[in-house]
Amino acid sequence: PARHEDPPPLMPPRLVTVGTVALDTLITTRGSAEEVLGGSASYFSLAAAHSLPVGIIAAIGSDFPVRHLAAFRRRGIATEGILRRMDRTSFRWKGRYSQDLATRETLDVQLGIFEGYSPEVPEGWREAPAVFLANGDPGHQLAVLSQMRRPRLIVCDTMNLWIGNMRKQVEKVFRRVHGVTLNDEEARQFTGEHNLLRAARRIRSLGPAFVIIKKGEHGCLVHDALGATFVPAYPLEDVRDPTGAGDSFAGGLMGFLARSTRLDSRSLRRGVLEGTVWGSFAVESMGPRRLLATSLENFRLRHSILRSMLRNATN
Ligand code: AMP
């Protein structure tokens, strides 16, 4: 039998995300971590919740530690949309990074929790003005979208597994969103274009007003009606584990956009800068430890350093 967690009531989320809430096992040449909190929706929400109330739609198994749900709630992340399935074990992902942390290989992925799962948006969340379809089954992304009333902003992410196995569904998602974030390899895989400007244009031709192609330590490419802008990553001397950088980036971006009154090219670029800063915290520890410990003050300092770095480049 399935049951929902019963958290103390929080404000209804202004930003709803669907994605994975996972137990990750991470291997790098500098260290590893076993069964730590992971998942696209987790990293996304930990970054976005600094900006506005967020709600997660996901499924977890009977083995998922309650302390992670409590950690979400302490940060203003609503968990009523997280279904605990007592007859299943949680989504697990095991990945190993190359020496330079630029590429990774999935060693194991356990998708059993999603068999027969159909995401349900709590009634009070359906009016939320912003939705982020985090990396996960495109069928679940579409199911959540169909339950939302009239969001003014819908952005999605995806990954090689889904592009490879459920391409048509991924394309259907792309046709229904205002913006897409994905990494360089995935953009090439989806479009067959090696050149990222051409890849971004191809994805935009399906409908999205903007595409952001993430390039790890090399920052990202923003492509919209204004044209292309390359934004660097925040410079760090000590990168530990890239897991969740993309999701935290998206959390910062969506946190900014969901709060801003205008959704234009200028706010998109400002949002990208905030996302870049949140992504930088995610990579500084194995798993989400550093992200969990980051305050708004930490964020503001890095944000101003990044802005002055960019100003210096044009002076
Ligand atoms: P990122 O490094 O931003 O791409 O996100 C990493 C997170 O994605 C990890 O915490 C994993 O638990 C989660 N993940 C790995 N594979 C998948 C998948 N196929 N679908 C959804 N989430 C995944």
Residues whose N, C-alpha, C, O or C-beta is under 5 A from the ligand:
A	BS01	AMP	T20 A22 D24 G38 G39 S40 W93 N135 G136 L161 P242 T243 G244 A245 G246 D247
